[in-house]
Amino acid sequence: MRIAYLTSSVSRQAGGLLPVLRRLAAEQAAVNGGSIRVFALEDRFTAADRPEWNGVVVRTVIGRGPAAFGYAPGLVDSIEDAGPDLVHCHGIWMYPSVACLRWAKRTGRPYVVSPHGMLDAWALRNSAWKKRLAGWLYENAHLRRAACLHALCEAEARAFRAYGLKNPICVIPNGVDPPETLEASAPDWEDEDLQGARVLLYLGRLHPKKNLLNLLRAWAAIQREAAFAKRWRLIICGWDQGGYEGRLKEAAREFGVEATVRFPGPQFGEAKHAAFCRADAFVLPSLSEGLPVAVLEAFAYGLPVLMTEECNVPEGFVARAAIRIGTEPEAIAAGLVELFEMNDGARAAMGERGRELTQEKFSWPKIARQMHEVYEWVLRGGPRAETVVEK
């Protein structure tokens, strides 16, 4: 079985999608006898990040025109030359969707689409007119022709149906690898002020969807009202998108919390490992997610997590590995108080439950086997894969 993965970027520019694609491709290569190819658009980080694919064959094509669309006239031919039996398209709204549809029409072969949260209600409202236009021009046809849609959770599957899609849907989560060690040297952003302080970590894109302005509002309220909160520091790690980092730094000054909030920038590799090892808890107050890898990573590192229902990891609440917060400042502040009032033993127990959850539900070998069963079902028919729902 020859499988092609198709996406917009194979570098850090893909954000949280990058570690998902790398691990899924690597595990599929193991399950599928190595016949995996990844196709994407070239970007400024491709050369630096290509070695991180660890032997998976990656082919990139130079794009033309606006980067937001990613037109790459050689992409369809590149995929066709590889002769895959099936294409799995990761992400939507860009030229790879067009390329996937054109490849299918040329070859008559099937494809699977993983929107990765891009059909959630909040995501559809963001730049809504552009997405309506893209839907009319190509994306709706691309989605409707898919042999199977891949949802990361039940909530995302419901979003597909709300969009009007009637395809079969497989529900398979993202995975996470447990860290080899929970020890690391101090992160670069550690300084004298952080000596003895507790760290609440955010790690991800700096984007309005992540709701970090309301987190700062909640942080400011707690810092003013609760003496025990003064032992904590908020570390917001991530790569800026659209100038949002500047707005967040301005807000921290405006709210009077610039002394207790840091913005160390993006963290990759050992720097990310050091950040998770230094943290005492993790927060994601997001307005919309598919299934955030950063939350799974925090669980894997044994950190108590504060997250919204919109993060779509209900298993975390069921396992008592996470504190449920709302999206408004008052609701986030209530979660912060709950976390800060817990003793060390209670926080450690919550973190251990998260670690056990990742081992049980989110292991990459299990996820790769489930996805392979979907590919087998799409290509060869027979009994429906267990993860596939048709309603």
N, C-alpha and C positions, 0 to 999 in steps of 0.2 A: 504494500500500500504506500503510494507516494503522496505525501501531504505537503502543501505549501501554506505557510502563514503569511498573511498580507496585512501591513499596517503602515501608518504614516511615518514612524520614526523608530530606529533601533538604538537610539542614544538617550542620554539623560533628558533630552527635550521631550521624551514621551512621558516624563513624570512617573507617577506610581504604576503606570502600565508596563514600564520597562522591566522591573524584576519579575512581574507576572509572566510576561512573554518569554523571558530568558529561561525561567525554571520550567514552564510548561513545555517549551520546545526541547529542552534538554531531557526531560522525563519522557516525552513522546518519542524522542530519538531512541531511548533505551527500550521502550515498549514496542516500538515499531521497527526495530532493526536498523535504525540510523537514517531512514529515508525521510528526513525533514529538511525543508528549505524555507528560509525566511526572506521576504521581499519587502522593501521599504524605500522611502525617499532619502536621498543624501541630505545631511544638514551639517552645521559647523562642528558638531561634536561626534559625528559618526566615526571618524578615524580613531579618535581617542578612546571611544567606548567599544569599538568592535572586538578587541581582545576579551572583553568580559563575557562574550557569548560561548567561550569554552568549547570550541570545536564545532558548534552548530554552524552550518553553512548559511551565510548572510549575503544577500545580493542587494545592492542599493542602486537607485537610478537618480540621476540629476533632474531636479524639477525646474520648471519655468514659471514665470509670472508670480502672483501673490502667494506667499508662503502659507497663508491661511487656507488656501484651497489645495496647493501642492500638485499642480498639473505636471505630470511626468509622462511624456508621449512614448517613452520606451518601456513603460512598466508592463503593459499587457504582453508585448512580445517576449519580455524577459521571463514572465511566468509561463507562457505557452512553450517556450523553448525547453523549460525544465520538465514539462510533461506530467504535472501532478494529476492524480486521480481525483483529488478534492482540494479545494482552497478553503482555508479558515480565515475570514476577514475580521480583524480586531480593530474596533473603533469605526465610527461613521462620520458623515458630513464632509468628507474630503475626497480627493480624487481616487484614492484606493477603492472606494465604493464603486466608482465608475469603471475602474479597471477590472474589478471582480465581476461585475455584471457583463462587461464586454467579453471577458475570458469565457464565461459560462455560455454566452450566446454563440461564440465561435466554436466551442468544443462540445457543447451539450453535456458537460459534466457538472456535478453538484457542488454547492458551497454551503458553509456554515457561517453565521454572523454573530459576533459578540459585541454588542453596543457598549458594554462597560459603563453603564449608568447614563449614557447619553440620550436615553429616551425617557428618563425620569421627568416628572412634571416641572421641577425647578429648572432642569437643564433645557427643557423645551421653551420655557419662558425667557431664558437668557438668549439675547439676539434672536428673538422669535421670528421676525420677518425674514431674516436670512435663512433660517431653518425651514420655514414654510416654502421659500423659493427653492432651496436645495431639494426639499422633499418632492416638489412638483417636477423639478428638472430631472432628478435621477435617484434620490435616496429612497423614495417610497417603492419604486420599481425594484431597486436592489434588495430591500428588506423583504418584499412580498415574494420574490422568487427564491429566497433562501430555502434550502431543504430542511434546515433546522435553525432556530434561533437559540443562542446560549444566554441564559440569565444566570446571574451570580447568586440570586436569592429569590424567594417567592415574591417579594415586593417588586423586584424588577420584572418578573414574569407578568405580574398584574399590570405593570406599566406598558408592556408590549401589547396586551389585550386592550388597554385603554386607548392606545394609539390606533387601534383598528386592525392589528396584525392577527392573522388566523393560522399561521404556520405552527408546526410542532415546536415545542420549546423544551430544551434540556436545562435543568436547574443544577448547576455544579459550581461550588464556590471557588474563590481564589485559595491558594495555599500559602504556607510559610515554612521556612526551614528553621529549626531551633538553632540558636547560636552555639558554636562549639565551646565557648567559654563565656562566663559572665564577668570576666576580668578584662580590664583595659587600662591603658595609660590615661591620664587626665585629658579631657578634650581641650582643644586650643582656646576655647572661650572661658575656661576655668581661670579665676583670678582670686585675689585675696578676699574680695567681698563674698565670693561663693563658698569660701572655706567654712564648713559647718552648716551651711544653708541647705534646705531641701529644694529639689528642682522639680517643677512641673514642666514637662516637655511637650511641645507641639512640633511635629516634623512632617512637612509636606509642601505643596504649592502655596504660595502667598497669593490667594485669589479670593474675591468676594464670596464665592460659594462656601468657603471654609468658615465664614462667619467670625473672623478673628476680631473685628471691631467690637462686636458684642462681648466677646471674651475679655477684651481690654476694659470695657465698661464694667463688667462684673468684677474683674480683678481690682479695679480702682475702688469700687464700693467696698469690697472685702478688706482691702488694705486700710481704708479709713476707719472701718467699724470694728474689726476683729484683731485684737493684739496678737493672737497666735498665728495669724496670717503673715506677720512680718518676718517669720523664719523662712518663708518660701520665696523662691524666685521663679519667674516665668521665662522660659527659654523658647523662643519662636524661631525654629530652624526651617529654612526652605528657600526655594528659588523664586525670585520676583516674577510676577506676571502682570504686564500692563501697568506698571508703576504702583501697584498696591502696597509694596513694602514702604514706600515713602509716606503713603497715607497712614499706615499703621504706626510708623515712628512719630509722625506728627500727632496722632491721637494719644500715644503714650505720653508725650510732653504735655498735651492739652489736659489730659486726665491726671497729671501729676504723678505718674508711676514710672517715669523713665529710669529711675534708680533701681527698680526691682524687675525690669523687663529687658531682655537682651534679644538681639537679632543677629545671630552669628552667620547667617547665610546658608547656602546649601551644604548638606553633609552627605558624603558618599563613602562607601567602603569602610575603612578603619575609622574615619571620622564619625560616621553614622553609628558604628558599633560602640565607640567611646561615648557618644551622646546617650544612647539607650542604657549603657552601663552606669552612667553618672546619674540618670534620672531616678526620681523616687515615685513618679506617677506620670501618666500620659493623658492628654486631653485632645479631643476632636469635636468641636461644637458645630459640625458641618450642617448646612441646609440641604445637601443632596449628595449621595454617594451611590456607587454601584455596590462594591464591597471593598472597603479601604484596607490596603495591605499594611499601612502604618499601624492600624489598630491590631491586626493579627501579629505584627512584629512586636508590638508592646506586650501583648499577651505572652508571646514566646520568650520574652525577656523577664517575665514574671512581674510586670508592672501593673498596679491597679489602674484602671482606665475610666475616664469620664467621657461619655459620648452621647450623642443624640440618637433618637429612634431612626432618624434619617440616615444614619450610618449603615443601616441594614445588616447589623450583626446581632439579631435578637438572642442568639445563643449565649452571648456574653452576659446579658441580663439574667437569663435562665440559670446559668452556671454561677451567678453571683460573682462574676469576675469583673464587672463594670458597674459604675454608678450612672443611672439614667439622668440626663440633663435635658432641659428644653433649649430652644434657640434664642430666647429673649434673655437680656442681661440678668433679670431677677432669678430666672430659673437656672442659669449657669452659676450664679452666685450661690444659690442653695446647694448645688452639687459641690462647689468648692468648699463650703462650710462643712458639709458631710465628710469630705476627704480629709480636711485639715483637722477635724476633731477626732478622727480615728487614731488609735494608738499604733505603734510600729507593728505589733503582732497582727492586728486586724488587717493592716495594709499588706503585710507579707502573705497572709492567708488568702486574701483576694487575688494577689499576684500569682500565687501557686495554682489557684483554680483556673486562672487564665492559661497558664502553661499547660495544664492537663487538658484543657479544652482544645488547644491547637494540636496536640498529639492525637486526640480522638477524632476531630472533625476536619482538620485543615492540613493534612499531610500531603505533600506533592505526589508521592507514588500512587496513593489512592485516587487522587484527582485525575492524574494522567490515565489511569486505567479506566476511569469512568468516561473520560473524553474519548478514549480509543474505542470504547464500546459504542459510543454515538457515531463515530466515523464508520465503524463496521456496519452499523444499522443503516446509515444513509447510503452507503455504497452497495451493500449486499442484500438489504431487506431482511426479512425474517422477523423473529420476535422483537418487539420494541425494546430499546435500551431502558434499563430501570429508571434512569434519571429523566426520561422524556415524558412530558405531559402533552396531551393533544387538546385539552379543553382550554 
